Amino acid sequence: MRFAVSPLAPIVVEVLAGAMELRRKRAYDNAEPSDGFRVLVDRLWPRGVSKERAAIDLWAKDTAPSPELRKDWHAASDDDWGTYADRYRAELENETAPALDELAAQLKPHEVVTLVYAAHDPEHNHAVVLEKALRPLL
């Protein structure tokens, strides 16, 4: 990749070179070397997925939604996504904040991190909210 020559170019290149790539992937999709450091972000192990197949480097269950919130979400309709996401963000900002900080510290040394989750919907799940909460900490 080339950058335009300007007095700020070296600063921009330095920041981009040190940026971590943070991804999301379903636990039922095949693990690939390009996934980098794989973190399971569910409180429960995904059904039918062996530990070998999952290739998980870290299980961050303490950053997953609380059991109560998880049960409420599974019983809710897709229209309730915003409410669920707000409740999970509140957990991450309060009772789960120490676990979130610890997870961020464990992820910082890695160039590529993939948050692994079991939910079916790739856009409406807790890993989306967790990713957004992690980015400013990394």
N, C-alpha and C positions, 0 to 999 in steps of 0.2 A: 504494500500500500504506500502511495506517495502523498506527501503533504506539501502544500504551497509553502514557499520560502517566505517566512516572516519572522520578526523578532520573537513571536510567541510559539513558533513551530517546535523548538526543542522541548518546551514545557508540555505542550500537547502530546507529543510523541512519548515523553516519559510517563505521563499519567496513563495513556492508553496501554502502554507496554506492561504496566503493573496491574491492570484491571483484571479482576477475577471474572470468569464466565460462569454464571449461575443459571442452571437449567432445571426443567421439571420433566419427569418421565413416569409413566405407569409401571407398577411393579410387575405387571403381566407382559410387558414388552421385554424383548431380549436385552440383556446387559451387553454393553459394547465398551471396548477400551477407551473410546472417545468420550465416554461418560465421565471419566476422571474419578473423583472421590464420590462414591455413591452413599447417600444418606437416606435411610428410611425414616419418613416423618409421620408415620401412622402410629397410633397407640397400640394397635393390634397387628400381629403378623398377617400378611395377606394370605387368604385361603388358597391352598393348592400350590403355593410357590415354595420350592425347597430353598434352603439357605444357600446351597451351591448355585442354583439358577439365579437367585436374587443378587448375588455378588455384592452384598451390602458391606460397606466399610464402617459405618456407624449407624446405630439405631437411636434416633433422637426422639424417643417416645414422650419425654417430658415437655417437648414443645408442641405436641399434638393437641388438638382440642380436648377439653375435659371430657370424661365419660358422659356426663349429663348433656353437654353440648353436642357431642357426637350422636347420642341417641335421639335428641331433638331434631337434629339435621336429617338423619335417616328417615324420620317419620314425617318430615316437612315436604312441601311441594317445591318445585324448582323456582316458583315465584318468590319464595322466602329467602333466596340467596343473599340478598342485601342485609337482611336481619341477621342471618347466620354469620356472615362475614364481619358485621359490626360487633357481634358478641365475641367472636374469636379474636378480633383486634383488641378488644377490651381485655381479654384474658392475657394476650401477649404483652400488653402494656402494664398489667398489674401482677397477678399471681404467677404467671409464667415468665415474667421478665428476666429473672435470674437464669432460667434455663435457656432463654433466647440469647442472652449475652454469652453464656458458656458455649452454645452452639456456634455463634459467630466467631468466637476465639478459636475454636477447633477448625473452622473452615478457612480462616485467613491464610494459612500456609499453602493452600491448594490453588492451582491455576484454573482448574475446571471442577465444578461441583454440580452434581445432579441430585435434586430432591426427588426421592422416589415415593410414590403414593399409590394406593389401590383404587381410589374412586374411578368411576367410569367416565365422568364428564371432565375433559381436560381443562375447561375454562371456569367451571364452578365447583371448586374443591378447596380444601384448606391449604393445600400446597401453594396455591396462587396467592393467598393472603400471607402465608409465611414467607414466601419469596419477597414480597413487597416490604415486609417488616425487617427482613434480613439485609436487604440492599444498603440502607444507610449505615448499618453497623459494619459493613465490610469495606 
